[in-house]
């Protein structure tokens, strides 16, 4: 976990999602992995998430910054799940 | 617009989003630009969307493919909007 100059905790990691969805009437497997970032209390939850653990995240997607268009999931709320849901923390970064 | 080997129409473009949201109690500007893809009827709607036009898209995000982790928005439904909503088609690709 790091802190902004204003002292706000920031945690980053990578989130892996897999699911089976319907697209244009056909079932398909979906896999995607994206960077995830959280501030404040959500950062503490993200930091405490077990690697490989399942979670549900609500938030939004924003570009990493002015110099990078890479989309990053900003987690406003994080809910730990047991078992068979979709999100998995792959890696936590300091 | 292109077609899959099975004859399903596929349309691709880029979607730009901007909005003002609350993160950790503070207002922030969000900007993000991502690839968008649609199949079937949704492909026809995406193809017909005016460049720079506003739209609301529902769907999911998946990695582009086995060799690319780039996240792509898959549009299941596309609604054209007038005026002040968030999504904008930046570029359509054949």
N, CA and C atoms of all chains as a GROMACS GRO file, in nm:
protein
  564
    1UNK      N    1   0.086  -0.119   0.000
    1UNK     CA    2   0.000   0.000   0.000
    1UNK      C    3   0.089   0.124   0.000
    2UNK      N    4   0.046   0.220  -0.081
    2UNK     CA    5   0.117   0.348  -0.080
    2UNK      C    6   0.019   0.458  -0.038
    3UNK      N    7   0.070   0.578  -0.025
    3UNK     CA    8  -0.014   0.688   0.018
    3UNK      C    9   0.003   0.805  -0.078
    4UNK      N   10  -0.106   0.875  -0.103
    4UNK     CA   11  -0.095   0.996  -0.183
    4UNK      C   12  -0.028   1.104  -0.098
    5UNK      N   13   0.016   1.213  -0.163
    5UNK     CA   14   0.074   1.324  -0.085
    5UNK      C   15  -0.022   1.374   0.024
    6UNK      N   16  -0.152   1.358   0.002
    6UNK     CA   17  -0.249   1.400   0.103
    6UNK      C   18  -0.273   1.292   0.209
    7UNK      N   19  -0.197   1.180   0.199
    7UNK     CA   20  -0.209   1.077   0.302
    7UNK      C   21  -0.320   0.975   0.279
    8UNK      N   22  -0.376   0.972   0.161
    8UNK     CA   23  -0.483   0.877   0.130
    8UNK      C   24  -0.421   0.744   0.087
    9UNK      N   25  -0.462   0.634   0.151
    9UNK     CA   26  -0.406   0.505   0.110
    9UNK      C   27  -0.451   0.466  -0.031
   10UNK      N   28  -0.357   0.408  -0.105
   10UNK     CA   29  -0.383   0.362  -0.242
   10UNK      C   30  -0.332   0.219  -0.253
   11UNK      N   31  -0.415   0.131  -0.304
   11UNK     CA   32  -0.372  -0.006  -0.327
   11UNK      C   33  -0.400  -0.042  -0.472
   12UNK      N   34  -0.308  -0.117  -0.530
   12UNK     CA   35  -0.327  -0.160  -0.669
   12UNK      C   36  -0.305  -0.309  -0.680
   13UNK      N   37  -0.369  -0.367  -0.777
   13UNK     CA   38  -0.349  -0.509  -0.804
   13UNK      C   39  -0.398  -0.540  -0.943
   14UNK      N   40  -0.413  -0.667  -0.971
   14UNK     CA   41  -0.471  -0.709  -1.098
   14UNK      C   42  -0.588  -0.800  -1.070
   15UNK      N   43  -0.694  -0.781  -1.146
   15UNK     CA   44  -0.817  -0.856  -1.126
   15UNK      C   45  -0.840  -0.944  -1.248
   16UNK      N   46  -0.866  -1.070  -1.222
   16UNK     CA   47  -0.897  -1.162  -1.332
   16UNK      C   48  -1.044  -1.201  -1.322
   17UNK      N   49  -1.110  -1.195  -1.433
   17UNK     CA   50  -1.251  -1.233  -1.440
   17UNK      C   51  -1.268  -1.345  -1.540
   18UNK      N   52  -1.350  -1.443  -1.505
   18UNK     CA   53  -1.394  -1.539  -1.607
   18UNK      C   54  -1.538  -1.575  -1.582
   19UNK      N   55  -1.609  -1.591  -1.690
   19UNK     CA   56  -1.752  -1.622  -1.682
   19UNK      C   57  -1.798  -1.678  -1.816
   20UNK      N   58  -1.921  -1.725  -1.815
   20UNK     CA   59  -1.986  -1.770  -1.938
   20UNK      C   60  -2.105  -1.679  -1.963
   21UNK      N   61  -2.107  -1.616  -2.080
   21UNK     CA   62  -2.212  -1.519  -2.112
   21UNK      C   63  -2.274  -1.552  -2.246
   22UNK      N   64  -2.383  -1.483  -2.274
   22UNK     CA   65  -2.446  -1.494  -2.406
   22UNK      C   66  -2.411  -1.369  -2.486
   23UNK      N   67  -2.361  -1.391  -2.608
   23UNK     CA   68  -2.334  -1.281  -2.700
   23UNK      C   69  -2.397  -1.316  -2.834
   24UNK      N   70  -2.485  -1.229  -2.882
   24UNK     CA   71  -2.553  -1.252  -3.009
   24UNK      C   72  -2.618  -1.392  -3.014
   25UNK      N   73  -2.677  -1.431  -2.901
   25UNK     CA   74  -2.750  -1.558  -2.896
   25UNK      C   75  -2.665  -1.682  -2.874
   26UNK      N   76  -2.534  -1.664  -2.865
   26UNK     CA   77  -2.447  -1.781  -2.845
   26UNK      C   78  -2.370  -1.769  -2.714
   27UNK      N   79  -2.356  -1.883  -2.649
   27UNK     CA   80  -2.280  -1.885  -2.525
   27UNK      C   81  -2.131  -1.866  -2.556
   28UNK      N   82  -2.065  -1.788  -2.473
   28UNK     CA   83  -1.921  -1.775  -2.490
   28UNK      C   84  -1.851  -1.764  -2.356
   29UNK      N   85  -1.728  -1.810  -2.355
   29UNK     CA   86  -1.643  -1.794  -2.239
   29UNK      C   87  -1.582  -1.654  -2.244
   30UNK      N   88  -1.581  -1.588  -2.131
   30UNK     CA   89  -1.518  -1.456  -2.122
   30UNK      C   90  -1.402  -1.463  -2.023
   31UNK      N   91  -1.289  -1.416  -2.067
   31UNK     CA   92  -1.176  -1.400  -1.976
   31UNK      C   93  -1.120  -1.261  -1.995
   32UNK      N   94  -1.089  -1.200  -1.886
   32UNK     CA   95  -1.027  -1.069  -1.895
   32UNK      C   96  -0.950  -1.041  -1.766
   33UNK      N   97  -0.842  -0.970  -1.782
   33UNK     CA   98  -0.758  -0.935  -1.668
   33UNK      C   99  -0.729  -0.787  -1.679
   34UNK      N  100  -0.754  -0.716  -1.571
   34UNK     CA  101  -0.733  -0.571  -1.575
   34UNK      C  102  -0.670  -0.524  -1.445
   35UNK      N  103  -0.603  -0.411  -1.454
   35UNK     CA  104  -0.551  -0.348  -1.334
   35UNK      C  105  -0.667  -0.297  -1.249
   36UNK      N  106  -0.651  -0.305  -1.118
   36UNK     CA  107  -0.752  -0.253  -1.026
   36UNK      C  108  -0.683  -0.164  -0.924
   37UNK      N  109  -0.749  -0.056  -0.888
   37UNK     CA  110  -0.694   0.043  -0.797
   37UNK      C  111  -0.803   0.084  -0.699
   38UNK      N  112  -0.764   0.107  -0.576
   38UNK     CA  113  -0.861   0.153  -0.477
   38UNK      C  114  -0.798   0.258  -0.388
   39UNK      N  115  -0.881   0.350  -0.344
   39UNK     CA  116  -0.838   0.458  -0.255
   39UNK      C  117  -0.912   0.448  -0.122
   40UNK      N  118  -0.847   0.498  -0.017
   40UNK     CA  119  -0.917   0.511   0.111
   40UNK      C  120  -0.951   0.375   0.171
   41UNK      N  121  -1.070   0.365   0.228
   41UNK     CA  122  -1.110   0.239   0.291
   41UNK      C  123  -1.106   0.123   0.193
   42UNK      N  124  -1.148   0.149   0.068
   42UNK     CA  125  -1.146   0.041  -0.031
   42UNK      C  126  -1.003  -0.010  -0.053
   43UNK      N  127  -0.904   0.079  -0.039
   43UNK     CA  128  -0.765   0.038  -0.054
   43UNK      C  129  -0.728  -0.063   0.054
   44UNK      N  130  -0.779  -0.042   0.175
   44UNK     CA  131  -0.748  -0.136   0.285
   44UNK      C  132  -0.810  -0.273   0.257
   45UNK      N  133  -0.932  -0.272   0.204
   45UNK     CA  134  -0.997  -0.400   0.169
   45UNK      C  135  -0.922  -0.470   0.057
   46UNK      N  136  -0.880  -0.392  -0.042
   46UNK     CA  137  -0.809  -0.453  -0.154
   46UNK      C  138  -0.676  -0.510  -0.106
   47UNK      N  139  -0.610  -0.432  -0.021
   47UNK     CA  140  -0.480  -0.476   0.031
   47UNK      C  141  -0.493  -0.605   0.112
   48UNK      N  142  -0.604  -0.618   0.183
   48UNK     CA  143  -0.624  -0.733   0.270
   48UNK      C  144  -0.680  -0.854   0.196
   49UNK      N  145  -0.715  -0.837   0.070
   49UNK     CA  146  -0.775  -0.949  -0.006
   49UNK      C  147  -0.673  -1.060  -0.025
   50UNK      N  148  -0.713  -1.183  -0.003
   50UNK     CA  149  -0.619  -1.294  -0.024
   50UNK      C  150  -0.590  -1.311  -0.173
   51UNK      N  151  -0.464  -1.337  -0.206
   51UNK     CA  152  -0.429  -1.363  -0.346
   51UNK      C  153  -0.510  -1.482  -0.395
   52UNK      N  154  -0.568  -1.469  -0.512
   52UNK     CA  155  -0.649  -1.577  -0.567
   52UNK      C  156  -0.790  -1.581  -0.512
   53UNK      N  157  -0.820  -1.493  -0.418
   53UNK     CA  158  -0.952  -1.492  -0.358
   53UNK      C  159  -1.056  -1.432  -0.452
   54UNK      N  160  -1.181  -1.469  -0.431
   54UNK     CA  161  -1.290  -1.422  -0.515
   54UNK      C  162  -1.348  -1.295  -0.455
   55UNK      N  163  -1.382  -1.202  -0.539
   55UNK     CA  164  -1.442  -1.079  -0.491
   55UNK      C  165  -1.534  -1.016  -0.594
   56UNK      N  166  -1.625  -0.937  -0.543
   56UNK     CA  167  -1.712  -0.856  -0.630
   56UNK      C  168  -1.673  -0.710  -0.608
   57UNK      N  169  -1.649  -0.643  -0.718
   57UNK     CA  170  -1.605  -0.504  -0.712
   57UNK      C  171  -1.706  -0.415  -0.783
   58UNK      N  172  -1.739  -0.304  -0.720
   58UNK     CA  173  -1.818  -0.202  -0.788
   58UNK      C  174  -1.734  -0.075  -0.795
   59UNK      N  175  -1.744  -0.009  -0.910
   59UNK     CA  176  -1.667   0.113  -0.926
   59UNK      C  177  -1.679   0.162  -1.068
   60UNK      N  178  -1.568   0.203  -1.124
   60UNK     CA  179  -1.570   0.258  -1.260
   60UNK      C  180  -1.435   0.230  -1.323
   61UNK      N  181  -1.429   0.259  -1.453
   61UNK     CA  182  -1.304   0.240  -1.527
   61UNK      C  183  -1.256   0.376  -1.573
   62UNK      N  184  -1.128   0.401  -1.553
   62UNK     CA  185  -1.068   0.527  -1.600
   62UNK      C  186  -0.932   0.497  -1.662
   63UNK      N  187  -0.890   0.582  -1.751
   63UNK     CA  188  -0.755   0.571  -1.807
   63UNK      C  189  -0.653   0.590  -1.693
   64UNK      N  190  -0.539   0.523  -1.706
   64UNK     CA  191  -0.440   0.530  -1.598
   64UNK      C  192  -0.394   0.673  -1.574
   65UNK      N  193  -0.382   0.748  -1.680
   65UNK     CA  194  -0.337   0.886  -1.659
   65UNK      C  195  -0.324   0.959  -1.790
   66UNK      N  196  -0.270   1.078  -1.782
   66UNK     CA  197  -0.258   1.160  -1.902
   66UNK      C  198  -0.170   1.094  -2.006
   67UNK      N  199  -0.072   1.018  -1.960
   67UNK     CA  200   0.023   0.960  -2.054
   67UNK      C  201  -0.004   0.814  -2.084
   68UNK      N  202  -0.110   0.758  -2.030
   68UNK     CA  203  -0.142   0.618  -2.056
   68UNK      C  204  -0.292   0.601  -2.070
   69UNK      N  205  -0.332   0.544  -2.182
   69UNK     CA  206  -0.472   0.515  -2.203
   69UNK      C  207  -0.515   0.384  -2.138
   70UNK      N  208  -0.421   0.313  -2.078
   70UNK     CA  209  -0.455   0.183  -2.020
   70UNK      C  210  -0.572   0.197  -1.924
   71UNK      N  211  -0.678   0.118  -1.946
   71UNK     CA  212  -0.794   0.130  -1.856
   71UNK      C  213  -0.766   0.060  -1.722
   72UNK      N  214  -0.807   0.126  -1.616
   72UNK     CA  215  -0.788   0.075  -1.481
   72UNK      C  216  -0.923   0.075  -1.410
   73UNK      N  217  -0.955  -0.037  -1.346
   73UNK     CA  218  -1.077  -0.044  -1.266
   73UNK      C  219  -1.053   0.028  -1.134
   74UNK      N  220  -1.137   0.125  -1.103
   74UNK     CA  221  -1.131   0.191  -0.972
   74UNK      C  222  -1.240   0.129  -0.885
   75UNK      N  223  -1.199   0.064  -0.779
   75UNK     CA  224  -1.293  -0.006  -0.692
   75UNK      C  225  -1.344   0.089  -0.584
   76UNK      N  226  -1.474   0.116  -0.587
   76UNK     CA  227  -1.533   0.195  -0.478
   76UNK      C  228  -1.575   0.104  -0.363
   77UNK      N  229  -1.629  -0.013  -0.396
   77UNK     CA  230  -1.663  -0.110  -0.292
   77UNK      C  231  -1.610  -0.246  -0.333
   78UNK      N  232  -1.566  -0.319  -0.232
   78UNK     CA  233  -1.508  -0.452  -0.252
   78UNK      C  234  -1.577  -0.548  -0.158
   79UNK      N  235  -1.628  -0.655  -0.213
   79UNK     CA  236  -1.694  -0.756  -0.131
   79UNK      C  237  -1.621  -0.888  -0.152
   80UNK      N  238  -1.574  -0.944  -0.044
   80UNK     CA  239  -1.510  -1.076  -0.055
   80UNK      C  240  -1.618  -1.181  -0.075
   81UNK      N  241  -1.589  -1.276  -0.160
   81UNK     CA  242  -1.683  -1.384  -0.188
   81UNK      C  243  -1.616  -1.517  -0.156
   82UNK      N  244  -1.700  -1.615  -0.133
   82UNK     CA  245  -1.644  -1.749  -0.116
   82UNK      C  246  -1.682  -1.831  -0.237
   83UNK      N  247  -1.585  -1.894  -0.295
   83UNK     CA  248  -1.614  -1.998  -0.392
   83UNK      C  249  -1.628  -1.954  -0.535
   84UNK      N  250  -1.751  -1.950  -0.586
   84UNK     CA  251  -1.771  -1.964  -0.729
   84UNK      C  252  -1.802  -1.834  -0.803
   85UNK      N  253  -1.764  -1.721  -0.750
   85UNK     CA  254  -1.792  -1.600  -0.825
   85UNK      C  255  -1.677  -1.564  -0.917
   86UNK      N  256  -1.684  -1.443  -0.972
   86UNK     CA  257  -1.605  -1.418  -1.093
   86UNK      C  258  -1.470  -1.349  -1.076
   87UNK      N  259  -1.458  -1.266  -0.978
   87UNK     CA  260  -1.335  -1.189  -0.970
   87UNK      C  261  -1.228  -1.258  -0.887
   88UNK      N  262  -1.105  -1.247  -0.930
   88UNK     CA  263  -0.993  -1.306  -0.857
   88UNK      C  264  -0.878  -1.208  -0.854
   89UNK      N  265  -0.822  -1.190  -0.736
   89UNK     CA  266  -0.702  -1.106  -0.726
   89UNK      C  267  -0.581  -1.190  -0.765
   90UNK      N  268  -0.511  -1.144  -0.867
   90UNK     CA  269  -0.395  -1.218  -0.916
   90UNK      C  270  -0.266  -1.173  -0.851
   91UNK      N  271  -0.261  -1.046  -0.821
   91UNK     CA  272  -0.132  -0.989  -0.782
   91UNK      C  273  -0.160  -0.859  -0.710
   92UNK      N  274  -0.091  -0.840  -0.601
   92UNK     CA  275  -0.105  -0.711  -0.534
   92UNK      C  276   0.026  -0.637  -0.548
   93UNK      N  277   0.014  -0.509  -0.566
   93UNK     CA  278   0.134  -0.428  -0.586
   93UNK      C  279   0.143  -0.327  -0.472
   94UNK      N  280   0.263  -0.298  -0.432
   94UNK     CA  281   0.280  -0.201  -0.323
   94UNK      C  282   0.260  -0.060  -0.375
   95UNK      N  283  -1.766  -0.283  -4.178
   95UNK     CA  284  -1.819  -0.405  -4.116
   95UNK      C  285  -1.756  -0.526  -4.184
   96UNK      N  286  -1.720  -0.622  -4.099
   96UNK     CA  287  -1.669  -0.747  -4.154
   96UNK      C  288  -1.763  -0.860  -4.111
   97UNK      N  289  -1.734  -0.978  -4.159
   97UNK     CA  290  -1.819  -1.093  -4.128
   97UNK      C  291  -1.733  -1.208  -4.079
   98UNK      N  292  -1.784  -1.281  -3.981
   98UNK     CA  293  -1.714  -1.401  -3.936
   98UNK      C  294  -1.728  -1.508  -4.045
   99UNK      N  295  -1.649  -1.615  -4.037
   99UNK     CA  296  -1.664  -1.725  -4.134
   99UNK      C  297  -1.806  -1.780  -4.137
  100UNK      N  298  -1.878  -1.767  -4.025
  100UNK     CA  299  -2.017  -1.813  -4.022
  100UNK      C  300  -2.115  -1.707  -4.074
  101UNK      N  301  -2.060  -1.594  -4.121
  101UNK     CA  302  -2.147  -1.493  -4.182
  101UNK      C  303  -2.209  -1.394  -4.084
  102UNK      N  304  -2.157  -1.392  -3.960
  102UNK     CA  305  -2.211  -1.299  -3.860
  102UNK      C  306  -2.142  -1.164  -3.874
  103UNK      N  307  -2.220  -1.055  -3.885
  103UNK     CA  308  -2.156  -0.923  -3.896
  103UNK      C  309  -2.082  -0.884  -3.768
  104UNK      N  310  -1.969  -0.821  -3.787
  104UNK     CA  311  -1.884  -0.774  -3.676
  104UNK      C  312  -1.847  -0.630  -3.705
  105UNK      N  313  -1.868  -0.545  -3.607
  105UNK     CA  314  -1.826  -0.406  -3.622
  105UNK      C  315  -1.738  -0.368  -3.503
  106UNK      N  316  -1.637  -0.289  -3.531
  106UNK     CA  317  -1.547  -0.245  -3.424
  106UNK      C  318  -1.529  -0.095  -3.431
  107UNK      N  319  -1.503  -0.038  -3.317
  107UNK     CA  320  -1.474   0.104  -3.312
  107UNK      C  321  -1.404   0.136  -3.182
  108UNK      N  322  -1.398   0.263  -3.151
  108UNK     CA  323  -1.344   0.305  -3.022
  108UNK      C  324  -1.447   0.392  -2.953
  109UNK      N  325  -1.460   0.370  -2.823
  109UNK     CA  326  -1.559   0.440  -2.744
  109UNK      C  327  -1.488   0.530  -2.644
  110UNK      N  328  -1.529   0.654  -2.639
  110UNK     CA  329  -1.472   0.747  -2.541
  110UNK      C  330  -1.579   0.781  -2.439
  111UNK      N  331  -1.539   0.774  -2.314
  111UNK     CA  332  -1.631   0.806  -2.204
  111UNK      C  333  -1.572   0.921  -2.123
  112UNK      N  334  -1.658   1.014  -2.083
  112UNK     CA  335  -1.614   1.110  -1.982
  112UNK      C  336  -1.730   1.142  -1.891
  113UNK      N  337  -1.698   1.156  -1.765
  113UNK     CA  338  -1.800   1.182  -1.665
  113UNK      C  339  -1.734   1.238  -1.539
  114UNK      N  340  -1.818   1.280  -1.449
  114UNK     CA  341  -1.772   1.325  -1.318
  114UNK      C  342  -1.830   1.230  -1.214
  115UNK      N  343  -1.744   1.170  -1.135
  115UNK     CA  344  -1.787   1.070  -1.038
  115UNK      C  345  -1.730   1.103  -0.901
  116UNK      N  346  -1.779   1.030  -0.802
  116UNK     CA  347  -1.725   1.041  -0.667
  116UNK      C  348  -1.638   0.919  -0.640
  117UNK      N  349  -1.515   0.944  -0.595
  117UNK     CA  350  -1.425   0.837  -0.555
  117UNK      C  351  -1.368   0.873  -0.418
  118UNK      N  352  -1.391   0.784  -0.323
  118UNK     CA  353  -1.342   0.806  -0.186
  118UNK      C  354  -1.387   0.944  -0.134
  119UNK      N  355  -1.511   0.979  -0.166
  119UNK     CA  356  -1.568   1.103  -0.113
  119UNK      C  357  -1.533   1.229  -0.189
  120UNK      N  358  -1.450   1.215  -0.292
  120UNK     CA  359  -1.411   1.336  -0.368
  120UNK      C  360  -1.456   1.325  -0.512
  121UNK      N  361  -1.497   1.438  -0.567
  121UNK     CA  362  -1.538   1.441  -0.706
  121UNK      C  363  -1.415   1.428  -0.795
  122UNK      N  364  -1.428   1.350  -0.899
  122UNK     CA  365  -1.319   1.343  -0.995
  122UNK      C  366  -1.373   1.332  -1.137
  123UNK      N  367  -1.291   1.381  -1.229
  123UNK     CA  368  -1.320   1.366  -1.371
  123UNK      C  369  -1.271   1.229  -1.415
  124UNK      N  370  -1.353   1.160  -1.491
  124UNK     CA  371  -1.313   1.030  -1.545
  124UNK      C  372  -1.308   1.041  -1.697
  125UNK      N  373  -1.197   0.998  -1.752
  125UNK     CA  374  -1.189   0.985  -1.897
  125UNK      C  375  -1.133   0.849  -1.928
  126UNK      N  376  -1.191   0.784  -2.026
  126UNK     CA  377  -1.138   0.656  -2.068
  126UNK      C  378  -1.181   0.630  -2.212
  127UNK      N  379  -1.094   0.564  -2.283
  127UNK     CA  380  -1.122   0.530  -2.422
  127UNK      C  381  -1.089   0.383  -2.440
  128UNK      N  382  -1.183   0.309  -2.492
  128UNK     CA  383  -1.161   0.165  -2.508
  128UNK      C  384  -1.214   0.118  -2.643
  129UNK      N  385  -1.158   0.008  -2.689
  129UNK     CA  386  -1.211  -0.056  -2.810
  129UNK      C  387  -1.350  -0.111  -2.781
  130UNK      N  388  -1.437  -0.105  -2.880
  130UNK     CA  389  -1.572  -0.161  -2.868
  130UNK      C  390  -1.598  -0.250  -2.989
  131UNK      N  391  -1.664  -0.359  -2.965
  131UNK     CA  392  -1.692  -0.458  -3.069
  131UNK      C  393  -1.836  -0.503  -3.054
  132UNK      N  394  -1.902  -0.528  -3.167
  132UNK     CA  395  -2.038  -0.579  -3.160
  132UNK      C  396  -2.059  -0.684  -3.269
  133UNK      N  397  -2.143  -0.779  -3.238
  133UNK     CA  398  -2.177  -0.887  -3.333
  133UNK      C  399  -2.325  -0.879  -3.367
  134UNK      N  400  -2.358  -0.929  -3.485
  134UNK     CA  401  -2.500  -0.946  -3.521
  134UNK      C  402  -2.572  -0.813  -3.533
  135UNK      N  403  -2.694  -0.808  -3.481
  135UNK     CA  404  -2.773  -0.685  -3.492
  135UNK      C  405  -2.702  -0.566  -3.428
  136UNK      N  406  -2.635  -0.593  -3.315
  136UNK     CA  407  -2.564  -0.483  -3.248
  136UNK      C  408  -2.454  -0.427  -3.338
  137UNK      N  409  -2.395  -0.514  -3.422
  137UNK     CA  410  -2.291  -0.466  -3.515
  137UNK      C  411  -2.350  -0.366  -3.614
  138UNK      N  412  -2.473  -0.392  -3.656
  138UNK     CA  413  -2.536  -0.298  -3.751
  138UNK      C  414  -2.562  -0.163  -3.684
  139UNK      N  415  -2.603  -0.167  -3.558
  139UNK     CA  416  -2.626  -0.041  -3.486
  139UNK      C  417  -2.495   0.034  -3.464
  140UNK      N  418  -2.391  -0.042  -3.429
  140UNK     CA  419  -2.262   0.024  -3.406
  140UNK      C  420  -2.211   0.085  -3.536
  141UNK      N  421  -2.227   0.009  -3.645
  141UNK     CA  422  -2.180   0.056  -3.776
  141UNK      C  423  -2.253   0.182  -3.818
  142UNK      N  424  -2.381   0.190  -3.782
  142UNK     CA  425  -2.464   0.303  -3.825
  142UNK      C  426  -2.449   0.424  -3.733
  143UNK      N  427  -2.378   0.407  -3.620
  143UNK     CA  428  -2.367   0.517  -3.524
  143UNK      C  429  -2.287   0.632  -3.586
  144UNK      N  430  -2.334   0.753  -3.568
  144UNK     CA  431  -2.258   0.867  -3.622
  144UNK      C  432  -2.128   0.887  -3.543
  145UNK      N  433  -2.021   0.918  -3.614
  145UNK     CA  434  -1.894   0.948  -3.546
  145UNK      C  435  -1.915   1.066  -3.453
  146UNK      N  436  -1.868   1.052  -3.330
  146UNK     CA  437  -1.885   1.158  -3.232
  146UNK      C  438  -2.022   1.157  -3.165
  147UNK      N  439  -2.108   1.065  -3.208
  147UNK     CA  440  -2.243   1.058  -3.150
  147UNK      C  441  -2.240   0.998  -3.010
  148UNK      N  442  -2.340   1.032  -2.932
  148UNK     CA  443  -2.350   0.983  -2.794
  148UNK      C  444  -2.428   0.853  -2.794
  149UNK      N  445  -2.386   0.760  -2.713
  149UNK     CA  446  -2.458   0.634  -2.704
  149UNK      C  447  -2.441   0.571  -2.566
  150UNK      N  448  -2.538   0.486  -2.533
  150UNK     CA  449  -2.528   0.404  -2.412
  150UNK      C  450  -2.514   0.260  -2.457
  151UNK      N  451  -2.413   0.195  -2.403
  151UNK     CA  452  -2.384   0.057  -2.442
  151UNK      C  453  -2.397  -0.034  -2.321
  152UNK      N  454  -2.462  -0.149  -2.341
  152UNK     CA  455  -2.460  -0.253  -2.238
  152UNK      C  456  -2.394  -0.376  -2.297
  153UNK      N  457  -2.314  -0.441  -2.215
  153UNK     CA  458  -2.246  -0.560  -2.263
  153UNK      C  459  -2.147  -0.608  -2.159
  154UNK      N  460  -2.030  -0.644  -2.204
  154UNK     CA  461  -1.929  -0.696  -2.111
  154UNK      C  462  -1.792  -0.662  -2.168
  155UNK      N  463  -1.690  -0.688  -2.087
  155UNK     CA  464  -1.552  -0.664  -2.130
  155UNK      C  465  -1.480  -0.798  -2.136
  156UNK      N  466  -1.411  -0.820  -2.245
  156UNK     CA  467  -1.331  -0.943  -2.260
  156UNK      C  468  -1.196  -0.907  -2.318
  157UNK      N  469  -1.097  -0.992  -2.291
  157UNK     CA  470  -0.966  -0.974  -2.354
  157UNK      C  471  -0.982  -0.991  -2.504
  158UNK      N  472  -0.898  -0.919  -2.579
  158UNK     CA  473  -0.912  -0.924  -2.725
  158UNK      C  474  -0.894  -1.066  -2.778
  159UNK      N  475  -0.804  -1.141  -2.718
  159UNK     CA  476  -0.786  -1.278  -2.767
  159UNK      C  477  -0.677  -1.348  -2.689
  160UNK      N  478  -0.644  -1.465  -2.736
  160UNK     CA  479  -0.544  -1.545  -2.664
  160UNK      C  480  -0.410  -1.475  -2.658
  161UNK      N  481  -0.382  -1.394  -2.761
  161UNK     CA  482  -0.250  -1.332  -2.769
  161UNK      C  483  -0.250  -1.186  -2.726
  162UNK      N  484  -0.364  -1.137  -2.684
  162UNK     CA  485  -0.371  -0.997  -2.642
  162UNK      C  486  -0.460  -0.984  -2.520
  163UNK      N  487  -0.407  -0.926  -2.415
  163UNK     CA  488  -0.487  -0.901  -2.295
  163UNK      C  489  -0.567  -0.772  -2.305
  164UNK      N  490  -0.551  -0.700  -2.415
  164UNK     CA  491  -0.621  -0.572  -2.427
  164UNK      C  492  -0.770  -0.591  -2.404
  165UNK      N  493  -0.828  -0.518  -2.310
  165UNK     CA  494  -0.971  -0.533  -2.286
  165UNK      C  495  -1.054  -0.465  -2.394
  166UNK      N  496  -1.157  -0.533  -2.436
  166UNK     CA  497  -1.247  -0.483  -2.541
  166UNK      C  498  -1.390  -0.488  -2.487
  167UNK      N  499  -1.463  -0.379  -2.506
  167UNK     CA  500  -1.604  -0.376  -2.469
  167UNK      C  501  -1.683  -0.449  -2.577
  168UNK      N  502  -1.759  -0.549  -2.537
  168UNK     CA  503  -1.851  -0.617  -2.629
  168UNK      C  504  -1.990  -0.560  -2.605
  169UNK      N  505  -2.044  -0.496  -2.708
  169UNK     CA  506  -2.173  -0.430  -2.695
  169UNK      C  507  -2.285  -0.528  -2.730
  170UNK      N  508  -2.368  -0.561  -2.633
  170UNK     CA  509  -2.487  -0.642  -2.662
  170UNK      C  510  -2.603  -0.554  -2.707
  171UNK      N  511  -2.617  -0.440  -2.643
  171UNK     CA  512  -2.721  -0.346  -2.686
  171UNK      C  513  -2.660  -0.206  -2.696
  172UNK      N  514  -2.708  -0.134  -2.795
  172UNK     CA  515  -2.659   0.001  -2.822
  172UNK      C  516  -2.779   0.093  -2.833
  173UNK      N  517  -2.775   0.200  -2.758
  173UNK     CA  518  -2.883   0.298  -2.761
  173UNK      C  519  -2.824   0.432  -2.799
  174UNK      N  520  -2.873   0.490  -2.905
  174UNK     CA  521  -2.826   0.623  -2.943
  174UNK      C  522  -2.886   0.725  -2.848
  175UNK      N  523  -2.807   0.822  -2.812
  175UNK     CA  524  -2.852   0.926  -2.721
  175UNK      C  525  -2.835   1.060  -2.789
  176UNK      N  526  -2.911   1.156  -2.741
  176UNK     CA  527  -2.890   1.290  -2.792
  176UNK      C  528  -2.830   1.374  -2.681
  177UNK      N  529  -2.725   1.444  -2.712
  177UNK     CA  530  -2.678   1.547  -2.623
  177UNK      C  531  -2.576   1.504  -2.521
  178UNK      N  532  -2.618   1.498  -2.396
  178UNK     CA  533  -2.521   1.513  -2.288
  178UNK      C  534  -2.482   1.384  -2.216
  179UNK      N  535  -2.498   1.270  -2.277
  179UNK     CA  536  -2.458   1.149  -2.207
  179UNK      C  537  -2.311   1.116  -2.231
  180UNK      N  538  -2.271   0.996  -2.192
  180UNK     CA  539  -2.128   0.974  -2.171
  180UNK      C  540  -2.048   0.910  -2.284
  181UNK      N  541  -2.109   0.825  -2.361
  181UNK     CA  542  -2.030   0.751  -2.459
  181UNK      C  543  -2.022   0.824  -2.592
  182UNK      N  544  -1.909   0.818  -2.655
  182UNK     CA  545  -1.890   0.881  -2.786
  182UNK      C  546  -1.812   0.786  -2.875
  183UNK      N  547  -1.861   0.767  -2.998
  183UNK     CA  548  -1.785   0.689  -3.095
  183UNK      C  549  -1.678   0.778  -3.156
  184UNK      N  550  -1.552   0.737  -3.139
  184UNK     CA  551  -1.441   0.815  -3.189
  184UNK      C  552  -1.402   0.775  -3.330
  185UNK      N  553  -1.414   0.645  -3.356
  185UNK     CA  554  -1.356   0.593  -3.479
  185UNK      C  555  -1.424   0.462  -3.508
  186UNK      N  556  -1.459   0.441  -3.631
  186UNK     CA  557  -1.514   0.310  -3.669
  186UNK      C  558  -1.411   0.242  -3.756
  187UNK      N  559  -1.401   0.112  -3.734
  187UNK     CA  560  -1.304   0.034  -3.811
  187UNK      C  561  -1.379  -0.069  -3.894
  188UNK      N  562  -1.328  -0.094  -4.013
  188UNK     CA  563  -1.395  -0.194  -4.098
  188UNK      C  564  -1.364  -0.335  -4.047
   0.00000   0.00000   0.00000
